[in-house]
Amino acid sequence: MDPHTKATQVAPFAPAPGPRHPADTAQAPAGHTTSTAERGSFCLAVCSCGWTGPARRSRDLARRDATRHTSAA
């Protein structure tokens, strides 16, 4: 079998952020800004401090994770 000599290099896949719902963003008094991010069929909470919640299939559970994070901070 001949090696592929005419293959072109492609940049690695970087998923684009999905559309945001206004309820997906919450502002905490301590400066933590949380939102949700979609990764395939999963949704996870992310914070401006670098924290990320577990991947969830339910957006509502991801929002609750974000609320718990901001209330604990």
Biopython code that builds the backbone (N, CA, C, O; Angstrom):
import numpy as np
from Bio.PDB.StructureBuilder import StructureBuilder

atoms = [
    (1, "MET", "N", (0.827, -1.163, 0.000)),
    (1, "MET", "CA", (0.000, 0.000, 0.000)),
    (1, "MET", "C", (0.881, 1.239, 0.000)),
    (1, "MET", "O", (1.849, 1.312, 0.758)),
    (2, "ASP", "N", (0.559, 2.201, -0.833)),
    (2, "ASP", "CA", (1.349, 3.429, -0.941)),
    (2, "ASP", "C", (0.962, 4.412, 0.164)),
    (2, "ASP", "O", (-0.217, 4.529, 0.499)),
    (3, "PRO", "N", (1.935, 5.116, 0.730)),
    (3, "PRO", "CA", (1.598, 6.126, 1.736)),
    (3, "PRO", "C", (0.899, 7.316, 1.082)),
    (3, "PRO", "O", (1.081, 7.588, -0.104)),
    (4, "HIS", "N", (0.115, 8.000, 1.862)),
    (4, "HIS", "CA", (-0.577, 9.190, 1.364)),
    (4, "HIS", "C", (0.416, 10.338, 1.303)),
    (4, "HIS", "O", (0.832, 10.864, 2.336)),
    (5, "THR", "N", (0.788, 10.719, 0.115)),
    (5, "THR", "CA", (1.772, 11.791, -0.024)),
    (5, "THR", "C", (1.117, 13.125, -0.363)),
    (5, "THR", "O", (1.759, 14.170, -0.259)),
    (6, "LYS", "N", (-0.142, 13.104, -0.764)),
    (6, "LYS", "CA", (-0.796, 14.338, -1.161)),
    (6, "LYS", "C", (-1.811, 14.820, -0.124)),
    (6, "LYS", "O", (-2.651, 15.667, -0.426)),
    (7, "ALA", "N", (-1.737, 14.290, 1.084)),
    (7, "ALA", "CA", (-2.660, 14.720, 2.136)),
    (7, "ALA", "C", (-2.285, 16.114, 2.624)),
    (7, "ALA", "O", (-1.105, 16.441, 2.750)),
    (8, "THR", "N", (-3.287, 16.921, 2.894)),
    (8, "THR", "CA", (-3.029, 18.263, 3.411)),
    (8, "THR", "C", (-3.267, 18.265, 4.916)),
    (8, "THR", "O", (-4.126, 17.547, 5.427)),
    (9, "GLN", "N", (-2.497, 19.079, 5.605)),
    (9, "GLN", "CA", (-2.638, 19.193, 7.047)),
    (9, "GLN", "C", (-3.871, 20.027, 7.367)),
    (9, "GLN", "O", (-4.154, 21.023, 6.702)),
    (10, "VAL", "N", (-4.601, 19.604, 8.399)),
    (10, "VAL", "CA", (-5.797, 20.311, 8.839)),
    (10, "VAL", "C", (-5.603, 20.686, 10.303)),
    (10, "VAL", "O", (-5.071, 19.904, 11.091)),
    (11, "ALA", "N", (-6.036, 21.882, 10.653)),
    (11, "ALA", "CA", (-5.914, 22.329, 12.040)),
    (11, "ALA", "C", (-6.760, 21.437, 12.943)),
    (11, "ALA", "O", (-7.791, 20.930, 12.501)),
    (12, "PRO", "N", (-6.352, 21.233, 14.193)),
    (12, "PRO", "CA", (-7.141, 20.403, 15.106)),
    (12, "PRO", "C", (-8.524, 20.994, 15.325)),
    (12, "PRO", "O", (-8.717, 22.208, 15.267)),
    (13, "PHE", "N", (-9.473, 20.116, 15.577)),
    (13, "PHE", "CA", (-10.854, 20.529, 15.774)),
    (13, "PHE", "C", (-10.998, 21.265, 17.095)),
    (13, "PHE", "O", (-10.589, 20.772, 18.146)),
    (14, "ALA", "N", (-11.579, 22.439, 17.027)),
    (14, "ALA", "CA", (-11.886, 23.213, 18.231)),
    (14, "ALA", "C", (-13.365, 23.575, 18.158)),
    (14, "ALA", "O", (-13.756, 24.408, 17.341)),
    (15, "PRO", "N", (-14.192, 22.957, 19.004)),
    (15, "PRO", "CA", (-15.626, 23.231, 18.922)),
    (15, "PRO", "C", (-15.944, 24.680, 19.252)),
    (15, "PRO", "O", (-15.391, 25.265, 20.183)),
    (16, "ALA", "N", (-16.832, 25.228, 18.480)),
    (16, "ALA", "CA", (-17.281, 26.598, 18.705)),
    (16, "ALA", "C", (-18.279, 26.611, 19.858)),
    (16, "ALA", "O", (-19.045, 25.662, 20.022)),
    (17, "PRO", "N", (-18.279, 27.664, 20.649)),
    (17, "PRO", "CA", (-19.262, 27.729, 21.731)),
    (17, "PRO", "C", (-20.668, 27.826, 21.160)),
    (17, "PRO", "O", (-20.899, 28.499, 20.156)),
    (18, "GLY", "N", (-21.588, 27.157, 21.800)),
    (18, "GLY", "CA", (-22.972, 27.157, 21.347)),
    (18, "GLY", "C", (-23.688, 28.427, 21.745)),
    (18, "GLY", "O", (-23.134, 29.253, 22.470)),
    (19, "PRO", "N", (-24.902, 28.592, 21.284)),
    (19, "PRO", "CA", (-25.665, 29.781, 21.653)),
    (19, "PRO", "C", (-25.971, 29.774, 23.146)),
    (19, "PRO", "O", (-26.166, 28.716, 23.743)),
    (20, "ARG", "N", (-26.009, 30.920, 23.720)),
    (20, "ARG", "CA", (-26.253, 31.055, 25.156)),
    (20, "ARG", "C", (-27.687, 31.512, 25.400)),
    (20, "ARG", "O", (-28.233, 32.347, 24.678)),
    (21, "HIS", "N", (-28.252, 30.954, 26.408)),
    (21, "HIS", "CA", (-29.583, 31.359, 26.843)),
    (21, "HIS", "C", (-29.373, 32.380, 27.958)),
    (21, "HIS", "O", (-28.467, 32.199, 28.771)),
    (22, "PRO", "N", (-30.177, 33.449, 28.031)),
    (22, "PRO", "CA", (-29.955, 34.452, 29.084)),
    (22, "PRO", "C", (-29.950, 33.870, 30.493)),
    (22, "PRO", "O", (-29.273, 34.407, 31.370)),
    (23, "ALA", "N", (-30.680, 32.795, 30.733)),
    (23, "ALA", "CA", (-30.707, 32.193, 32.067)),
    (23, "ALA", "C", (-29.456, 31.373, 32.343)),
    (23, "ALA", "O", (-29.243, 30.957, 33.482)),
    (24, "ASP", "N", (-28.612, 31.124, 31.327)),
    (24, "ASP", "CA", (-27.411, 30.317, 31.520)),
    (24, "ASP", "C", (-26.280, 31.092, 32.185)),
    (24, "ASP", "O", (-25.294, 30.489, 32.609)),
    (25, "THR", "N", (-26.398, 32.410, 32.286)),
    (25, "THR", "CA", (-25.340, 33.221, 32.864)),
    (25, "THR", "C", (-25.812, 33.802, 34.182)),
    (25, "THR", "O", (-26.870, 34.427, 34.256)),
    (26, "ALA", "N", (-25.022, 33.589, 35.219)),
    (26, "ALA", "CA", (-25.356, 34.119, 36.544)),
    (26, "ALA", "C", (-24.166, 34.894, 37.075)),
    (26, "ALA", "O", (-23.024, 34.478, 36.882)),
    (27, "GLN", "N", (-24.408, 35.999, 37.733)),
    (27, "GLN", "CA", (-23.345, 36.822, 38.298)),
    (27, "GLN", "C", (-23.348, 36.663, 39.812)),
    (27, "GLN", "O", (-24.368, 36.892, 40.462)),
    (28, "ALA", "N", (-22.230, 36.280, 40.360)),
    (28, "ALA", "CA", (-22.104, 36.125, 41.807)),
    (28, "ALA", "C", (-21.429, 37.364, 42.389)),
    (28, "ALA", "O", (-20.646, 38.014, 41.696)),
    (29, "PRO", "N", (-21.710, 37.702, 43.632)),
    (29, "PRO", "CA", (-21.123, 38.900, 44.210)),
    (29, "PRO", "C", (-19.605, 38.828, 44.371)),
    (29, "PRO", "O", (-18.954, 39.872, 44.414)),
    (30, "ALA", "N", (-19.027, 37.644, 44.459)),
    (30, "ALA", "CA", (-17.587, 37.495, 44.667)),
    (30, "ALA", "C", (-16.789, 37.627, 43.385)),
    (30, "ALA", "O", (-15.580, 37.398, 43.403)),
    (31, "GLY", "N", (-17.408, 37.985, 42.279)),
    (31, "GLY", "CA", (-16.691, 38.137, 41.024)),
    (31, "GLY", "C", (-16.660, 36.889, 40.175)),
    (31, "GLY", "O", (-16.036, 36.890, 39.114)),
    (32, "HIS", "N", (-17.304, 35.832, 40.600)),
    (32, "HIS", "CA", (-17.374, 34.625, 39.797)),
    (32, "HIS", "C", (-18.487, 34.799, 38.764)),
    (32, "HIS", "O", (-19.623, 35.120, 39.113)),
    (33, "THR", "N", (-18.157, 34.587, 37.508)),
    (33, "THR", "CA", (-19.146, 34.638, 36.450)),
    (33, "THR", "C", (-19.299, 33.231, 35.896)),
    (33, "THR", "O", (-18.361, 32.685, 35.314)),
    (34, "THR", "N", (-20.464, 32.646, 36.072)),
    (34, "THR", "CA", (-20.685, 31.282, 35.614)),
    (34, "THR", "C", (-21.573, 31.277, 34.385)),
    (34, "THR", "O", (-22.380, 32.181, 34.170)),
    (35, "SER", "N", (-21.406, 30.244, 33.592)),
    (35, "SER", "CA", (-22.249, 30.027, 32.420)),
    (35, "SER", "C", (-22.230, 28.534, 32.122)),
    (35, "SER", "O", (-21.559, 27.763, 32.808)),
    (36, "THR", "N", (-22.963, 28.138, 31.106)),
    (36, "THR", "CA", (-22.943, 26.742, 30.691)),
    (36, "THR", "C", (-22.303, 26.639, 29.321)),
    (36, "THR", "O", (-22.405, 27.553, 28.503)),
    (37, "ALA", "N", (-21.649, 25.526, 29.081)),
    (37, "ALA", "CA", (-21.018, 25.249, 27.798)),
    (37, "ALA", "C", (-21.485, 23.878, 27.333)),
    (37, "ALA", "O", (-21.662, 22.963, 28.138)),
    (38, "GLU", "N", (-21.680, 23.748, 26.048)),
    (38, "GLU", "CA", (-22.125, 22.481, 25.476)),
    (38, "GLU", "C", (-20.954, 21.786, 24.822)),
    (38, "GLU", "O", (-20.193, 22.394, 24.070)),
    (39, "ARG", "N", (-20.818, 20.515, 25.114)),
    (39, "ARG", "CA", (-19.792, 19.661, 24.506)),
    (39, "ARG", "C", (-20.495, 18.434, 23.960)),
    (39, "ARG", "O", (-20.727, 17.474, 24.693)),
    (40, "GLY", "N", (-20.827, 18.456, 22.716)),
    (40, "GLY", "CA", (-21.569, 17.340, 22.131)),
    (40, "GLY", "C", (-22.947, 17.278, 22.743)),
    (40, "GLY", "O", (-23.678, 18.269, 22.723)),
    (41, "SER", "N", (-23.318, 16.133, 23.288)),
    (41, "SER", "CA", (-24.639, 16.001, 23.901)),
    (41, "SER", "C", (-24.603, 16.306, 25.393)),
    (41, "SER", "O", (-25.589, 16.076, 26.093)),
    (42, "PHE", "N", (-23.479, 16.822, 25.890)),
    (42, "PHE", "CA", (-23.345, 17.128, 27.308)),
    (42, "PHE", "C", (-23.278, 18.634, 27.531)),
    (42, "PHE", "O", (-22.898, 19.395, 26.641)),
    (43, "CYS", "N", (-23.648, 19.039, 28.718)),
    (43, "CYS", "CA", (-23.618, 20.433, 29.125)),
    (43, "CYS", "C", (-22.850, 20.490, 30.445)),
    (43, "CYS", "O", (-23.026, 19.624, 31.302)),
    (44, "LEU", "N", (-22.002, 21.500, 30.611)),
    (44, "LEU", "CA", (-21.290, 21.630, 31.864)),
    (44, "LEU", "C", (-21.226, 23.088, 32.280)),
    (44, "LEU", "O", (-21.254, 23.987, 31.440)),
    (45, "ALA", "N", (-21.141, 23.310, 33.563)),
    (45, "ALA", "CA", (-21.028, 24.657, 34.103)),
    (45, "ALA", "C", (-19.564, 25.056, 34.106)),
    (45, "ALA", "O", (-18.700, 24.246, 34.440)),
    (46, "VAL", "N", (-19.280, 26.294, 33.737)),
    (46, "VAL", "CA", (-17.920, 26.828, 33.757)),
    (46, "VAL", "C", (-17.937, 28.170, 34.483)),
    (46, "VAL", "O", (-18.949, 28.871, 34.491)),
    (47, "CYS", "N", (-16.809, 28.517, 35.090)),
    (47, "CYS", "CA", (-16.708, 29.756, 35.860)),
    (47, "CYS", "C", (-15.481, 30.528, 35.399)),
    (47, "CYS", "O", (-14.524, 29.948, 34.885)),
    (48, "SER", "N", (-15.520, 31.841, 35.589)),
    (48, "SER", "CA", (-14.400, 32.692, 35.205)),
    (48, "SER", "C", (-13.142, 32.405, 36.032)),
    (48, "SER", "O", (-12.042, 32.777, 35.625)),
    (49, "CYS", "N", (-13.291, 31.747, 37.188)),
    (49, "CYS", "CA", (-12.131, 31.419, 38.022)),
    (49, "CYS", "C", (-11.398, 30.170, 37.529)),
    (49, "CYS", "O", (-10.336, 29.830, 38.050)),
    (50, "GLY", "N", (-11.959, 29.484, 36.527)),
    (50, "GLY", "CA", (-11.319, 28.282, 36.000)),
    (50, "GLY", "C", (-12.009, 26.992, 36.398)),
    (50, "GLY", "O", (-11.673, 25.927, 35.880)),
    (51, "TRP", "N", (-12.959, 27.069, 37.301)),
    (51, "TRP", "CA", (-13.699, 25.890, 37.745)),
    (51, "TRP", "C", (-14.626, 25.393, 36.637)),
    (51, "TRP", "O", (-15.230, 26.190, 35.920)),
    (52, "THR", "N", (-14.734, 24.072, 36.503)),
    (52, "THR", "CA", (-15.722, 23.473, 35.604)),
    (52, "THR", "C", (-16.443, 22.372, 36.356)),
    (52, "THR", "O", (-15.834, 21.617, 37.114)),
    (53, "GLY", "N", (-17.723, 22.292, 36.141)),
    (53, "GLY", "CA", (-18.525, 21.255, 36.770)),
    (53, "GLY", "C", (-18.488, 19.981, 35.958)),
    (53, "GLY", "O", (-17.904, 19.950, 34.874)),
    (54, "PRO", "N", (-19.099, 18.939, 36.464)),
    (54, "PRO", "CA", (-19.141, 17.688, 35.725)),
    (54, "PRO", "C", (-20.041, 17.810, 34.498)),
    (54, "PRO", "O", (-20.970, 18.618, 34.474)),
    (55, "ALA", "N", (-19.755, 17.001, 33.486)),
    (55, "ALA", "CA", (-20.579, 16.997, 32.277)),
    (55, "ALA", "C", (-21.930, 16.364, 32.600)),
    (55, "ALA", "O", (-22.006, 15.294, 33.205)),
    (56, "ARG", "N", (-22.969, 17.033, 32.191)),
    (56, "ARG", "CA", (-24.333, 16.572, 32.463)),
    (56, "ARG", "C", (-25.110, 16.507, 31.162)),
    (56, "ARG", "O", (-24.813, 17.252, 30.228)),
    (57, "ARG", "N", (-26.086, 15.641, 31.087)),
    (57, "ARG", "CA", (-26.999, 15.633, 29.942)),
    (57, "ARG", "C", (-28.118, 16.653, 30.135)),
    (57, "ARG", "O", (-28.786, 17.033, 29.174)),
    (58, "SER", "N", (-28.320, 17.091, 31.363)),
    (58, "SER", "CA", (-29.381, 18.032, 31.682)),
    (58, "SER", "C", (-28.792, 19.433, 31.879)),
    (58, "SER", "O", (-27.915, 19.627, 32.720)),
    (59, "ARG", "N", (-29.274, 20.402, 31.106)),
    (59, "ARG", "CA", (-28.826, 21.776, 31.281)),
    (59, "ARG", "C", (-29.205, 22.295, 32.674)),
    (59, "ARG", "O", (-28.457, 23.054, 33.291)),
    (60, "ASP", "N", (-30.373, 21.874, 33.151)),
    (60, "ASP", "CA", (-30.828, 22.324, 34.460)),
    (60, "ASP", "C", (-29.859, 21.881, 35.560)),
    (60, "ASP", "O", (-29.566, 22.656, 36.471)),
    (61, "LEU", "N", (-29.364, 20.654, 35.484)),
    (61, "LEU", "CA", (-28.396, 20.185, 36.491)),
    (61, "LEU", "C", (-27.082, 20.962, 36.390)),
    (61, "LEU", "O", (-26.457, 21.257, 37.408)),
    (62, "ALA", "N", (-26.664, 21.292, 35.171)),
    (62, "ALA", "CA", (-25.443, 22.084, 35.003)),
    (62, "ALA", "C", (-25.630, 23.470, 35.612)),
    (62, "ALA", "O", (-24.708, 23.995, 36.236)),
    (63, "ARG", "N", (-26.814, 24.073, 35.440)),
    (63, "ARG", "CA", (-27.097, 25.376, 36.054)),
    (63, "ARG", "C", (-27.069, 25.275, 37.577)),
    (63, "ARG", "O", (-26.572, 26.178, 38.251)),
    (64, "ARG", "N", (-27.601, 24.180, 38.120)),
    (64, "ARG", "CA", (-27.567, 23.988, 39.575)),
    (64, "ARG", "C", (-26.133, 23.856, 40.079)),
    (64, "ARG", "O", (-25.796, 24.374, 41.143)),
    (65, "ASP", "N", (-25.280, 23.156, 39.306)),
    (65, "ASP", "CA", (-23.864, 23.053, 39.679)),
    (65, "ASP", "C", (-23.239, 24.443, 39.748)),
    (65, "ASP", "O", (-22.473, 24.734, 40.666)),
    (66, "ALA", "N", (-23.563, 25.301, 38.782)),
    (66, "ALA", "CA", (-23.023, 26.662, 38.768)),
    (66, "ALA", "C", (-23.519, 27.456, 39.966)),
    (66, "ALA", "O", (-22.757, 28.205, 40.577)),
    (67, "THR", "N", (-24.794, 27.294, 40.304)),
    (67, "THR", "CA", (-25.356, 27.993, 41.459)),
    (67, "THR", "C", (-24.687, 27.548, 42.746)),
    (67, "THR", "O", (-24.382, 28.373, 43.607)),
    (68, "ARG", "N", (-24.457, 26.252, 42.883)),
    (68, "ARG", "CA", (-23.780, 25.729, 44.073)),
    (68, "ARG", "C", (-22.355, 26.261, 44.168)),
    (68, "ARG", "O", (-21.874, 26.575, 45.257)),
    (69, "HIS", "N", (-21.680, 26.361, 43.016)),
    (69, "HIS", "CA", (-20.304, 26.861, 43.016)),
    (69, "HIS", "C", (-20.261, 28.320, 43.462)),
    (69, "HIS", "O", (-19.417, 28.694, 44.276)),
    (70, "THR", "N", (-21.157, 29.140, 42.939)),
    (70, "THR", "CA", (-21.128, 30.560, 43.292)),
    (70, "THR", "C", (-21.561, 30.800, 44.734)),
    (70, "THR", "O", (-21.083, 31.738, 45.372)),
    (71, "SER", "N", (-22.454, 29.971, 45.254)),
    (71, "SER", "CA", (-22.884, 30.154, 46.642)),
    (71, "SER", "C", (-21.811, 29.672, 47.617)),
    (71, "SER", "O", (-21.752, 30.152, 48.749)),
    (72, "ALA", "N", (-20.964, 28.734, 47.200)),
    (72, "ALA", "CA", (-19.894, 28.232, 48.056)),
    (72, "ALA", "C", (-18.667, 29.138, 48.020)),
    (72, "ALA", "O", (-17.843, 29.097, 48.934)),
    (73, "ALA", "N", (-18.540, 29.946, 46.988)),
    (73, "ALA", "CA", (-17.341, 30.790, 46.829)),
    (73, "ALA", "C", (-17.323, 31.973, 47.766)),
    (73, "ALA", "O", (-16.381, 32.764, 47.743)),
]
sb = StructureBuilder()
sb.init_structure("model")
sb.init_model(0)
sb.init_chain("A")
sb.init_seg("    ")
for serial, (resi, resn, name, xyz) in enumerate(atoms, 1):
    if name == "N":
        sb.init_residue(resn, " ", resi, " ")
    sb.init_atom(name, np.array(xyz, "f"), 0.0, 1.0, " ", f" {name:<3s}", serial, name[0])
structure = sb.get_structure()
